[in-house]
Each structure stands twice: as structure tokens, then as C-alpha cells.
Amino acid sequence: MSIYYLSRLSKAFLCCLLLFGSCKKEDKPTVPPDPIQGEKVIRNLKADYMTKPYFKFSTGEVVKKPGADNWDICFEHAQLKINGGTMLNPVRTGNAKAIIVHTAYQNIKDIPNLSDLKQDDGRTDFALGYRSGGKTWYFMDENNFYMPYPEKTMFIQTADKKGFVKLQILSFYRDMPNLKGETYESISTRAGFFTFRYQYIEKGQRFH
């Protein structure tokens, strides 16, 4: 085999490698491909300061007329509000309690110590934290993007006290875009769209 042929072959092989590498870099993040038993994935739930969807975990639906204990959590932009506590806007009339657990979502199998759960108490703080900086589900990176903590899981007792939920936020942006190369301004129209996964169980059951 001639040196010239080997040289052309090497160049072709190098081009293939570069092409494959560029494709891999453009792959977008995805939700888990095979949700486990009892898990629900909610995609692109619009949540800004005007929309504020109220969500009920046992049915997996947005509540159109929130009241009493028919909703568990309210998504107000990046702030998560549960239906339990003394805070207003909205008035909490349920008995939801929650905590952020510093354990990966897939590793939580049992119900945590319920005495550690909190409500949205006006004298202290939101049960699921306020703003970023280690106190809630997200942090702000150098580009001011909302980035979920991968090692944090939210645990919630539902407003009707009948069930328990483990919840993980996967993305704050519509269609879970690859944020590489984006700026705060370029991605702003896609902000405020939650993609998350959760499992709902009742007393006596375990998470999968």
C-alpha cells in the first residue's frame, strides 16, 4: 500500500472522528428515556410571575381553581410554594410540608424523617428555599442561567396528607436546550418552562 494512499486514508479517518465529535457536542439533554414504575415526567410547564400554575401530584394535573387542599405546589417563576404554612400570596389552606434532601433522586427509597419537614412560614422561610446560593433547587451559573443542583431532591407531603412525593427539577427552559453558546438575553424567551420528574406514593409504600 502506497504512502500516498495511507495519507489519504488517515485524513479521511480524522475527518470522520471530527464529524462524530461535533455531533456529540450538539446533542441536547433529554429526560430519562425509560421512566421507572410510578414515575411521571412533566414537560414544559409554563411558570412565570403571571401564570403561576398550581399542581396536584396525585393526579399529575394543573389545578384550574386552586383552593382548600386540591393543590400541592405552586410554580411562580423559579420560586416553589407549597400549600401549607402561614405565608400569603397565595393563601395556604392545605397541610403540605416539604424539605430539600441532599441525596440523588434515584437513591431515595424511603420516606425521610417527617419531623424535619417544614411549611412556608412567614417567620422563617419557604420550605423549599428562597432564591439561589445553596438554599433551593437551583444555582445561577456565570451566565446567570438557572441550573438545577443534580444532587438535590425535594421531598413533599401532599396538602391532603394522603401521599408523599420525591421531585427533581430537570430544566427551567423550554425543551431542555443545550445552553452552550447561549446568553441570558438569547435564552430569555425560553425561560420559565419547567421539566421535572416525580414519584407519588401513599403511606406504607416505598419509592422505586
ABEGO torsion letter per residue (X at the ends): XBAAAAAAAAAAAAAAAAAAAAAAAABBBBBBABBBBGBBBBBGBBBBAAAGBBBBAAAGBBBABBBEAABABBBBEABBBBBBEABBOBBBABABBBBBBBBBAAABABBBBAAABBBBBAABBBAAEBEBGGABABBBBAAGBBBBBAABBBBBBBAAGABBBBBBBABABBGGBBABGBBAAAAAAABGBBBBBBBBBBBGBBBX
